Amino acid sequence: MIELAGLTKRYGEKVAVNNLTFAVRPGMVTGFLGPNGAGKSTTMRMILGLDRPTAGDVRVDGRPYDRLKDPLKSIGALLEARAVHGGRSAYHHLLCLAQSNGIPKRRVHEVLDTVGLTAVARKKARSFSLGMSQRLGIAAALLGDPRILMFDEPVNGLDPEGIHWIRTLMKSLAAQGRTVFVSSHLMSEMALTADHLVVIGQGRLLADTSMAGFIEQNSRSCVRIRTPQPERLLDVLHAAGITAVATGTGAFEVDGGKPEHIGELAARHQVVLHELSPRQASLEEAFMRLTAESVEYHAHTGTPPAAQRWGDGGGRS
Ligand SMILES: Nc1ncnc2c1ncn2[C@@H]1O[C@H](COP(=O)(O)OP(=O)(O)OP(=O)(O)O)[C@@H](O)[C@H]1O
């Protein structure tokens, strides 16, 4: 378990992490989500004692990191995949780590096998691709057989096979009862991996929720309608107790409506429809709405907020 209480980090005027309180529990994958610059890496560095909090407290298995007896046996972390001595082979990198932490040599062979690097174990780390470096970083995290694992953006720059491998590994580590804490700025990735979500923006806690709860709250659907008889349609819908909102592009949207229900109503009242399409808000869009206020650097696309709310799956003339 990792516990944060009022954790805060300032760099001069900048508040990178602002009064974070939450717990990361065992037996599940907890996704740590936030836009770029939200404070994820700073939080993870404080968990590992690499950055000193300005205020608050963080504990790993009930203790501050620097009071852990065998840190690598309590928590393993991948923060920066390329932070390896490039002139060393994968085998020697892991062997040095094992020897300086009282970890038996056989674990080096075991973790090389787990991450699929046995065949290239004697090659210099500087010749490794990003995917191989990520695997080596994960092997180092697993070396002490820790109950807690922490990965900072582990799928960045990986090909689909590498992404699938990391996803499967994280789930299997959680299924073994371990605590798995993984950061990402992609909701779509977390939706496939995490059981629990902690969302931050500008250093503040925005959500601490189960993935299932987040999906249930944010997977609302709507129906998009276009008609050459808008006034008639609105009257028919209004009489049926249905609220339609104009999108500003000549179409209407009914939040949570069913297309068959609206289509039948329109047919019964002889209203001509040119479009009747169900739409689903994606989790990525729900995440963007949640963090919209806290994104530091917006890209100005010129797209109006109403059009960004729902997936634009075509149908626009
Ligand atoms: N050593 C530092 N000195 C000054 N400011 C810093 C330092 N480290 C981080 N920051 C600032 O703190 C904020 C949080 O940064 P952090 O790297 O923790 O965010 P992040 O969520 O990990 O972002 P990303 O997804 O881009 O990696 C940013 O505004 C960053 O510029």
The ligand as an SDF file (V2000), in Angstrom:
LIG
                    3D

 31 33  0  0  0  0  0  0  0  0999 V2000
   12.7890   20.3290  -10.8310 N   0  0  0  0  0  0  0  0  0  0  0  0
   11.7940   21.1480  -11.1700 C   0  0  0  0  0  0  0  0  0  0  0  0
   11.9210   22.4890  -11.0900 N   0  0  0  0  0  0  0  0  0  0  0  0
   10.9080   23.3120  -11.4270 C   0  0  0  0  0  0  0  0  0  0  0  0
    9.6990   22.9020  -11.8550 N   0  0  0  0  0  0  0  0  0  0  0  0
    9.5040   21.5940  -11.9610 C   0  0  0  0  0  0  0  0  0  0  0  0
   10.5240   20.6370  -11.6280 C   0  0  0  0  0  0  0  0  0  0  0  0
   10.0260   19.3900  -11.8350 N   0  0  0  0  0  0  0  0  0  0  0  0
    8.7560   19.5570  -12.2780 C   0  0  0  0  0  0  0  0  0  0  0  0
    8.4370   20.8670  -12.3590 N   0  0  0  0  0  0  0  0  0  0  0  0
    7.1450   21.4330  -12.7750 C   0  0  0  0  0  0  0  0  0  0  0  0
    6.1390   20.8340  -11.9920 O   0  0  0  0  0  0  0  0  0  0  0  0
    4.9840   20.5350  -12.7670 C   0  0  0  0  0  0  0  0  0  0  0  0
    4.6760   19.0580  -12.6750 C   0  0  0  0  0  0  0  0  0  0  0  0
    5.6480   18.3190  -13.4160 O   0  0  0  0  0  0  0  0  0  0  0  0
    5.6360   16.7260  -13.5480 P   0  0  0  0  0  0  0  0  0  0  0  0
    6.7920   16.3420  -14.3940 O   0  0  0  0  0  0  0  0  0  0  0  0
    5.5390   16.1370  -12.1900 O   0  0  0  0  0  0  0  0  0  0  0  0
    4.2720   16.4960  -14.3160 O   0  0  0  0  0  0  0  0  0  0  0  0
    3.7360   15.1690  -15.0590 P   0  0  0  0  0  0  0  0  0  0  0  0
    2.2920   15.0400  -14.7060 O   0  0  0  0  0  0  0  0  0  0  0  0
    4.6280   14.0280  -14.7490 O   0  0  0  0  0  0  0  0  0  0  0  0
    3.8640   15.6010  -16.5710 O   0  0  0  0  0  0  0  0  0  0  0  0
    4.2590   14.7270  -17.8710 P   0  0  0  0  0  0  0  0  0  0  0  0
    3.0690   13.8860  -18.2110 O   0  0  0  0  0  0  0  0  0  0  0  0
    4.4830   15.8290  -18.8910 O   0  0  0  0  0  0  0  0  0  0  0  0
    5.4890   13.9680  -17.5440 O   0  0  0  0  0  0  0  0  0  0  0  0
    5.2800   21.0240  -14.1900 C   0  0  0  0  0  0  0  0  0  0  0  0
    4.7300   22.3140  -14.3480 O   0  0  0  0  0  0  0  0  0  0  0  0
    6.7850   21.0730  -14.2240 C   0  0  0  0  0  0  0  0  0  0  0  0
    7.2270   22.0570  -15.1190 O   0  0  0  0  0  0  0  0  0  0  0  0
  1  2  1  0
  2  3  1  0
  2  7  2  0
  3  4  2  0
  4  5  1  0
  5  6  2  0
  6  7  1  0
  6 10  1  0
  7  8  1  0
  8  9  2  0
  9 10  1  0
 10 11  1  0
 11 12  1  0
 11 30  1  0
 12 13  1  0
 13 14  1  0
 13 28  1  0
 14 15  1  0
 15 16  1  0
 16 17  2  0
 16 18  1  0
 16 19  1  0
 19 20  1  0
 20 21  2  0
 20 22  1  0
 20 23  1  0
 23 24  1  0
 24 25  2  0
 24 26  1  0
 24 27  1  0
 28 29  1  0
 28 30  1  0
 30 31  1  0
M  END
$$$$
